[in-house]
């Protein structure tokens, strides 16, 4: 389960740039892409973020229907 601080940071990044792939988020955080990908998937599972496949990439975003 992602930490509350990580969730806040990721949501902050997505508020500045609404659609990001996991590599961009990992780069901003200075973290390993594989770990960040796992955290993002957990955030999607918990309903904190939404994801959509675009080509070969998954694009993460904050959905208005996501829980706050």
MOPAC internal coordinates of N, CA, C and O (Angstrom, degrees):
PM7 1SCF
backbone

  N    0.0000 0     0.00 0     0.00 0    0    0    0
  C    1.4472 1     0.00 0     0.00 0    1    0    0
  C    1.5233 1   109.13 1     0.00 0    2    1    0
  O    1.2310 1   120.32 1   -52.51 1    3    2    1
  N    1.3299 1   116.99 1   127.49 1    3    2    1
  C    1.4649 1   119.98 1   179.08 1    5    3    2
  C    1.5225 1   111.70 1   -64.03 1    6    5    3
  O    1.2310 1   120.78 1   -32.77 1    7    6    5
  N    1.3071 1   116.11 1   147.23 1    7    6    5
  C    1.4595 1   119.92 1   179.23 1    9    7    6
  C    1.5238 1   109.52 1   -72.02 1   10    9    7
  O    1.2310 1   120.52 1   -25.83 1   11   10    9
  N    1.3365 1   116.61 1   154.17 1   11   10    9
  C    1.4715 1   119.54 1   177.44 1   13   11   10
  C    1.5335 1   112.32 1   -57.64 1   14   13   11
  O    1.2310 1   120.25 1   144.04 1   15   14   13
  N    1.3357 1   117.13 1   -35.96 1   15   14   13
  C    1.4637 1   120.26 1  -179.69 1   17   15   14
  C    1.5339 1   110.49 1   -65.90 1   18   17   15
  O    1.2310 1   120.39 1   137.49 1   19   18   17
  N    1.3227 1   116.85 1   -42.51 1   19   18   17
  C    1.4620 1   120.62 1   178.64 1   21   19   18
  C    1.5271 1   109.85 1   -62.57 1   22   21   19
  O    1.2310 1   120.44 1   137.57 1   23   22   21
  N    1.3133 1   116.77 1   -42.43 1   23   22   21
  C    1.4617 1   121.17 1   178.47 1   25   23   22
  C    1.5252 1   110.70 1   -59.75 1   26   25   23
  O    1.2310 1   120.25 1   135.56 1   27   26   25
  N    1.3225 1   117.12 1   -44.44 1   27   26   25
  C    1.4702 1   120.74 1   178.95 1   29   27   26
  C    1.5260 1   111.44 1   -62.54 1   30   29   27
  O    1.2310 1   120.44 1   138.24 1   31   30   29
  N    1.3238 1   116.77 1   -41.76 1   31   30   29
  C    1.4655 1   120.71 1  -179.42 1   33   31   30
  C    1.5295 1   110.25 1   -65.66 1   34   33   31
  O    1.2310 1   120.30 1   134.61 1   35   34   33
  N    1.3207 1   117.04 1   -45.39 1   35   34   33
  C    1.4644 1   120.66 1  -179.57 1   37   35   34
  C    1.5267 1   110.20 1   -63.88 1   38   37   35
  O    1.2310 1   120.19 1   136.59 1   39   38   37
  N    1.3301 1   117.24 1   -43.41 1   39   38   37
  C    1.4652 1   120.02 1   178.39 1   41   39   38
  C    1.5212 1   110.75 1   -63.19 1   42   41   39
  O    1.2310 1   120.46 1   142.72 1   43   42   41
  N    1.3207 1   116.72 1   -37.28 1   43   42   41
  C    1.4601 1   120.59 1   177.46 1   45   43   42
  C    1.5288 1   110.83 1   -62.83 1   46   45   43
  O    1.2310 1   120.55 1   136.71 1   47   46   45
  N    1.3330 1   116.56 1   -43.29 1   47   46   45
  C    1.4719 1   120.53 1   176.92 1   49   47   46
  C    1.5251 1   111.30 1   -60.73 1   50   49   47
  O    1.2310 1   120.93 1   139.15 1   51   50   49
  N    1.3417 1   115.83 1   -40.85 1   51   50   49
  C    1.4579 1   120.11 1  -177.64 1   53   51   50
  C    1.5279 1   112.24 1   -75.59 1   54   53   51
  O    1.2310 1   119.77 1   158.93 1   55   54   53
  N    1.3164 1   118.04 1   -21.07 1   55   54   53
  C    1.4593 1   119.93 1   174.31 1   57   55   54
  C    1.5262 1   109.85 1   -73.37 1   58   57   55
  O    1.2310 1   120.32 1   145.07 1   59   58   57
  N    1.3326 1   117.00 1   -34.93 1   59   58   57
  C    1.4655 1   121.11 1   178.06 1   61   59   58
  C    1.5278 1   111.16 1   -73.86 1   62   61   59
  O    1.2310 1   121.13 1   135.31 1   63   62   61
  N    1.3290 1   115.44 1   -44.69 1   63   62   61
  C    1.4660 1   122.66 1   178.79 1   65   63   62
  C    1.5186 1   106.68 1  -127.29 1   66   65   63
  O    1.2310 1   120.16 1   -78.89 1   67   66   65
  N    1.3390 1   117.30 1   101.11 1   67   66   65
  C    1.4712 1   120.98 1  -169.20 1   69   67   66
  C    1.5268 1   117.59 1   -58.20 1   70   69   67
  O    1.2310 1   119.00 1   153.02 1   71   70   69
  N    1.3258 1   119.51 1   -26.98 1   71   70   69
  C    1.4603 1   121.14 1  -177.01 1   73   71   70
  C    1.5177 1   109.27 1  -129.67 1   74   73   71
  O    1.2310 1   120.81 1   -62.96 1   75   74   73
  N    1.3384 1   116.06 1   117.04 1   75   74   73
  C    1.4663 1   120.73 1  -179.41 1   77   75   74
  C    1.5242 1   110.33 1  -134.82 1   78   77   75
  O    1.2310 1   120.89 1   -31.67 1   79   78   77
  N    1.3317 1   115.90 1   148.33 1   79   78   77
  C    1.4619 1   120.39 1   171.96 1   81   79   78
  C    1.5246 1   107.87 1   -91.51 1   82   81   79
  O    1.2310 1   120.52 1   -16.09 1   83   82   81
  N    1.3306 1   116.61 1   163.91 1   83   82   81
  C    1.4618 1   120.43 1  -174.21 1   85   83   82
  C    1.5300 1   112.67 1   -61.05 1   86   85   83
  O    1.2310 1   120.12 1   148.26 1   87   86   85
  N    1.3340 1   117.38 1   -31.74 1   87   86   85
  C    1.4678 1   119.42 1   179.76 1   89   87   86
  C    1.5272 1   111.34 1   -65.27 1   90   89   87
  O    1.2310 1   120.49 1   141.12 1   91   90   89
  N    1.3313 1   116.66 1   -38.88 1   91   90   89
  C    1.4704 1   120.07 1   177.98 1   93   91   90
  C    1.5252 1   111.00 1   -66.10 1   94   93   91
  O    1.2310 1   120.72 1   139.25 1   95   94   93
  N    1.3223 1   116.24 1   -40.75 1   95   94   93
  C    1.4626 1   120.51 1   179.66 1   97   95   94
  C    1.5267 1   109.65 1   -66.73 1   98   97   95
  O    1.2310 1   120.11 1   136.84 1   99   98   97
  N    1.3260 1   117.40 1   -43.16 1   99   98   97
  C    1.4690 1   121.31 1   178.70 1  101   99   98
  C    1.5220 1   110.70 1   -61.36 1  102  101   99
  O    1.2310 1   120.70 1   138.60 1  103  102  101
  N    1.3127 1   116.26 1   -41.40 1  103  102  101
  C    1.4602 1   120.94 1   179.36 1  105  103  102
  C    1.5349 1   110.56 1   -62.21 1  106  105  103
  O    1.2310 1   120.26 1   135.34 1  107  106  105
  N    1.3259 1   117.11 1   -44.66 1  107  106  105
  C    1.4631 1   121.63 1   178.87 1  109  107  106
  C    1.5317 1   111.70 1   -63.32 1  110  109  107
  O    1.2310 1   120.94 1   142.78 1  111  110  109
  N    1.3261 1   115.81 1   -37.22 1  111  110  109
  C    1.4688 1   120.88 1  -178.58 1  113  111  110
  C    1.5245 1   112.46 1   -82.75 1  114  113  111
  O    1.2310 1   120.41 1   161.29 1  115  114  113
  N    1.3383 1   116.82 1   -18.71 1  115  114  113
  C    1.4604 1   120.54 1  -175.77 1  117  115  114
  C    1.5193 1   111.68 1    69.70 1  118  117  115
  O    1.2310 1   120.83 1  -145.65 1  119  118  117
  N    1.3277 1   116.02 1    34.35 1  119  118  117
  C    1.4686 1   122.31 1  -177.67 1  121  119  118
  C    1.5230 1   110.68 1  -119.14 1  122  121  119
  O    1.2310 1   121.06 1   -13.72 1  123  122  121
  N    1.3274 1   115.57 1   166.28 1  123  122  121
  C    1.4512 1   123.89 1   177.86 1  125  123  122
  C    1.5297 1   110.69 1   -63.80 1  126  125  123
  O    1.2310 1   120.61 1   -46.74 1  127  126  125
  N    1.3485 1   116.44 1   133.26 1  127  126  125
  C    1.4677 1   121.31 1  -177.59 1  129  127  126
  C    1.5253 1   112.47 1   -59.59 1  130  129  127
  O    1.2310 1   120.13 1   140.31 1  131  130  129
  N    1.3166 1   117.36 1   -39.69 1  131  130  129
  C    1.4638 1   120.63 1  -177.84 1  133  131  130
  C    1.5336 1   111.17 1   -66.06 1  134  133  131
  O    1.2310 1   120.68 1   137.44 1  135  134  133
  N    1.3376 1   116.31 1   -42.56 1  135  134  133
  C    1.4632 1   119.51 1   178.30 1  137  135  134
  C    1.5137 1   111.45 1   -64.50 1  138  137  135
  O    1.2310 1   120.86 1   135.57 1  139  138  137
  N    1.3198 1   115.95 1   -44.43 1  139  138  137
  C    1.4639 1   120.30 1  -179.67 1  141  139  138
  C    1.5240 1   110.28 1   -62.81 1  142  141  139
  O    1.2310 1   120.39 1   139.62 1  143  142  141
  N    1.3178 1   116.86 1   -40.38 1  143  142  141
  C    1.4577 1   120.80 1   178.09 1  145  143  142
  C    1.5285 1   110.81 1   -59.04 1  146  145  143
  O    1.2310 1   120.55 1   137.10 1  147  146  145
  N    1.3240 1   116.55 1   -42.90 1  147  146  145
  C    1.4673 1   120.81 1   177.70 1  149  147  146
  C    1.5130 1   112.28 1   -63.83 1  150  149  147
  O    1.2310 1   120.62 1   137.39 1  151  150  149
  N    1.3301 1   116.43 1   -42.61 1  151  150  149
  C    1.4659 1   120.27 1   177.65 1  153  151  150
  C    1.5231 1   111.20 1   -63.12 1  154  153  151
  O    1.2310 1   120.79 1   138.02 1  155  154  153
  N    1.3313 1   116.09 1   -41.98 1  155  154  153
  C    1.4645 1   119.32 1  -179.95 1  157  155  154
  C    1.5241 1   111.37 1   -63.98 1  158  157  155
  O    1.2310 1   120.57 1   139.08 1  159  158  157
  N    1.3281 1   116.51 1   -40.92 1  159  158  157
  C    1.4669 1   119.39 1   178.15 1  161  159  158
  C    1.5284 1   110.82 1   -63.21 1  162  161  159
  O    1.2310 1   120.46 1   142.08 1  163  162  161
  N    1.3302 1   116.73 1   -37.92 1  163  162  161
  C    1.4672 1   120.39 1   177.17 1  165  163  162
  C    1.5252 1   109.99 1   -65.21 1  166  165  163
  O    1.2310 1   120.26 1   139.97 1  167  166  165
  N    1.3247 1   117.10 1   -40.03 1  167  166  165
  C    1.4674 1   120.62 1   178.41 1  169  167  166
  C    1.5276 1   111.00 1   -63.48 1  170  169  167
  O    1.2310 1   120.80 1   143.60 1  171  170  169
  N    1.3239 1   116.08 1   -36.40 1  171  170  169
  C    1.4658 1   120.35 1   176.00 1  173  171  170
  C    1.5274 1   109.58 1   -66.90 1  174  173  171
  O    1.2310 1   120.56 1   134.82 1  175  174  173
  N    1.3351 1   116.53 1   -45.18 1  175  174  173
  C    1.4646 1   120.95 1   179.66 1  177  175  174
  C    1.5230 1   112.24 1   -59.61 1  178  177  175
  O    1.2310 1   120.46 1   142.23 1  179  178  177
  N    1.3382 1   116.73 1   -37.77 1  179  178  177
  C    1.4627 1   121.45 1   179.81 1  181  179  178
  C    1.5248 1   112.29 1   -81.10 1  182  181  179
  O    1.2310 1   119.80 1   175.05 1  183  182  181
  N    1.3358 1   117.99 1    -4.95 1  183  182  181
  C    1.4572 1   121.24 1   177.95 1  185  183  182
  C    1.5172 1   114.16 1    84.27 1  186  185  183
  O    1.2310 1   120.13 1  -166.40 1  187  186  185
  N    1.3337 1   117.36 1    13.60 1  187  186  185
  C    1.4620 1   120.57 1   180.00 1  189  187  186
  C    1.5242 1   112.03 1   -81.84 1  190  189  187
  O    1.2310 1   120.15 1   150.39 1  191  190  189
  N    1.3254 1   117.32 1   -29.61 1  191  190  189
  C    1.4591 1   123.25 1  -179.95 1  193  191  190
  C    1.5203 1   108.98 1  -133.66 1  194  193  191
  O    1.2310 1   121.34 1   -14.12 1  195  194  193
  N    1.3334 1   115.04 1   165.88 1  195  194  193
  C    1.4545 1   121.17 1   173.55 1  197  195  194
  C    1.5196 1   108.07 1  -120.19 1  198  197  195
  O    1.2310 1   120.98 1   -20.71 1  199  198  197
  N    1.3173 1   115.73 1   159.29 1  199  198  197
  C    1.4612 1   121.13 1  -178.41 1  201  199  198
  C    1.5150 1   108.89 1  -139.66 1  202  201  199
  O    1.2310 1   121.39 1   -33.59 1  203  202  201
  N    1.3281 1   114.94 1   146.41 1  203  202  201
  C    1.4562 1   120.72 1   176.10 1  205  203  202
  C    1.5184 1   107.41 1  -140.33 1  206  205  203
  O    1.2310 1   120.65 1   -42.02 1  207  206  205
  N    1.3146 1   116.36 1   137.98 1  207  206  205
  C    1.4599 1   120.82 1   178.41 1  209  207  206
  C    1.5237 1   108.44 1   -82.43 1  210  209  207
  O    1.2310 1   121.35 1   -51.80 1  211  210  209
  N    1.3312 1   115.03 1   128.20 1  211  210  209
  C    1.4624 1   122.44 1   176.18 1  213  211  210
  C    1.5240 1   106.21 1  -127.89 1  214  213  211
  O    1.2310 1   120.94 1   -73.61 1  215  214  213
  N    1.3180 1   115.81 1   106.39 1  215  214  213
  C    1.4632 1   119.99 1  -174.96 1  217  215  214
  C    1.5176 1   109.25 1    64.04 1  218  217  215
  O    1.2310 1   120.05 1    53.04 1  219  218  217
  N    1.3175 1   117.50 1  -126.96 1  219  218  217
  C    1.4646 1   122.24 1   178.98 1  221  219  218
  C    1.5204 1   112.91 1   -90.77 1  222  221  219
  O    1.2310 1   120.16 1   177.81 1  223  222  221
  N    1.3181 1   117.31 1    -2.19 1  223  222  221
  C    1.4690 1   120.83 1  -175.03 1  225  223  222
  C    1.5224 1   111.66 1  -108.54 1  226  225  223
  O    1.2310 1   121.60 1   -23.55 1  227  226  225
  N    1.3153 1   114.55 1   156.45 1  227  226  225
  C    1.4535 1   121.46 1   171.54 1  229  227  226
  C    1.5246 1   106.82 1  -104.84 1  230  229  227
  O    1.2310 1   120.86 1   -52.34 1  231  230  229
  N    1.3174 1   115.96 1   127.66 1  231  230  229
  C    1.4526 1   121.46 1   179.97 1  233  231  230
  C    1.5239 1   107.91 1  -104.59 1  234  233  231
  O    1.2310 1   121.01 1   -53.71 1  235  234  233
  N    1.3186 1   115.68 1   126.29 1  235  234  233
  C    1.4643 1   121.88 1  -178.77 1  237  235  234
  C    1.5185 1   109.63 1  -100.09 1  238  237  235
  O    1.2310 1   121.16 1   -36.28 1  239  238  237
  N    1.3333 1   115.39 1   143.72 1  239  238  237
  C    1.4544 1   120.83 1  -179.41 1  241  239  238
  C    1.5269 1   109.64 1  -156.49 1  242  241  239
  O    1.2310 1   121.36 1   -14.95 1  243  242  241
  N    1.3322 1   115.01 1   165.05 1  243  242  241
  C    1.4568 1   120.96 1   176.15 1  245  243  242
  C    1.5172 1   106.78 1   -91.90 1  246  245  243
  O    1.2310 1   120.67 1   -59.95 1  247  246  245
  N    1.2985 1   116.31 1   120.05 1  247  246  245
  C    1.4593 1   122.20 1   179.22 1  249  247  246
  C    1.5216 1   107.81 1   -94.68 1  250  249  247
  O    1.2310 1   120.28 1   -41.99 1  251  250  249
  N    1.3056 1   117.07 1   138.01 1  251  250  249
  C    1.4803 1   120.65 1   179.22 1  253  251  250
  C    1.5190 1   111.24 1   -59.57 1  254  253  251
  O    1.2310 1   120.81 1   155.32 1  255  254  253
  N    1.3207 1   116.05 1   -24.68 1  255  254  253
  C    1.4643 1   119.64 1   178.80 1  257  255  254
  C    1.5245 1   112.52 1   -82.72 1  258  257  255
  O    1.2310 1   120.48 1   171.16 1  259  258  257
  N    1.3626 1   116.68 1    -8.84 1  259  258  257
  C    1.4590 1   120.12 1   178.26 1  261  259  258
  C    1.5170 1   109.25 1   -65.33 1  262  261  259
  O    1.2310 1   121.05 1   -31.01 1  263  262  261
  N    1.3237 1   115.59 1   148.99 1  263  262  261
  C    1.4610 1   117.60 1   177.58 1  265  263  262
  C    1.5179 1   109.11 1   -69.32 1  266  265  263
  O    1.2310 1   120.05 1   -27.32 1  267  266  265
  N    1.2805 1   117.51 1   152.68 1  267  266  265
  C    1.4697 1   123.02 1  -176.18 1  269  267  266
  C    1.4915 1   112.78 1   -81.65 1  270  269  267
  O    1.2310 1   120.10 1   180.00 1  271  270  269

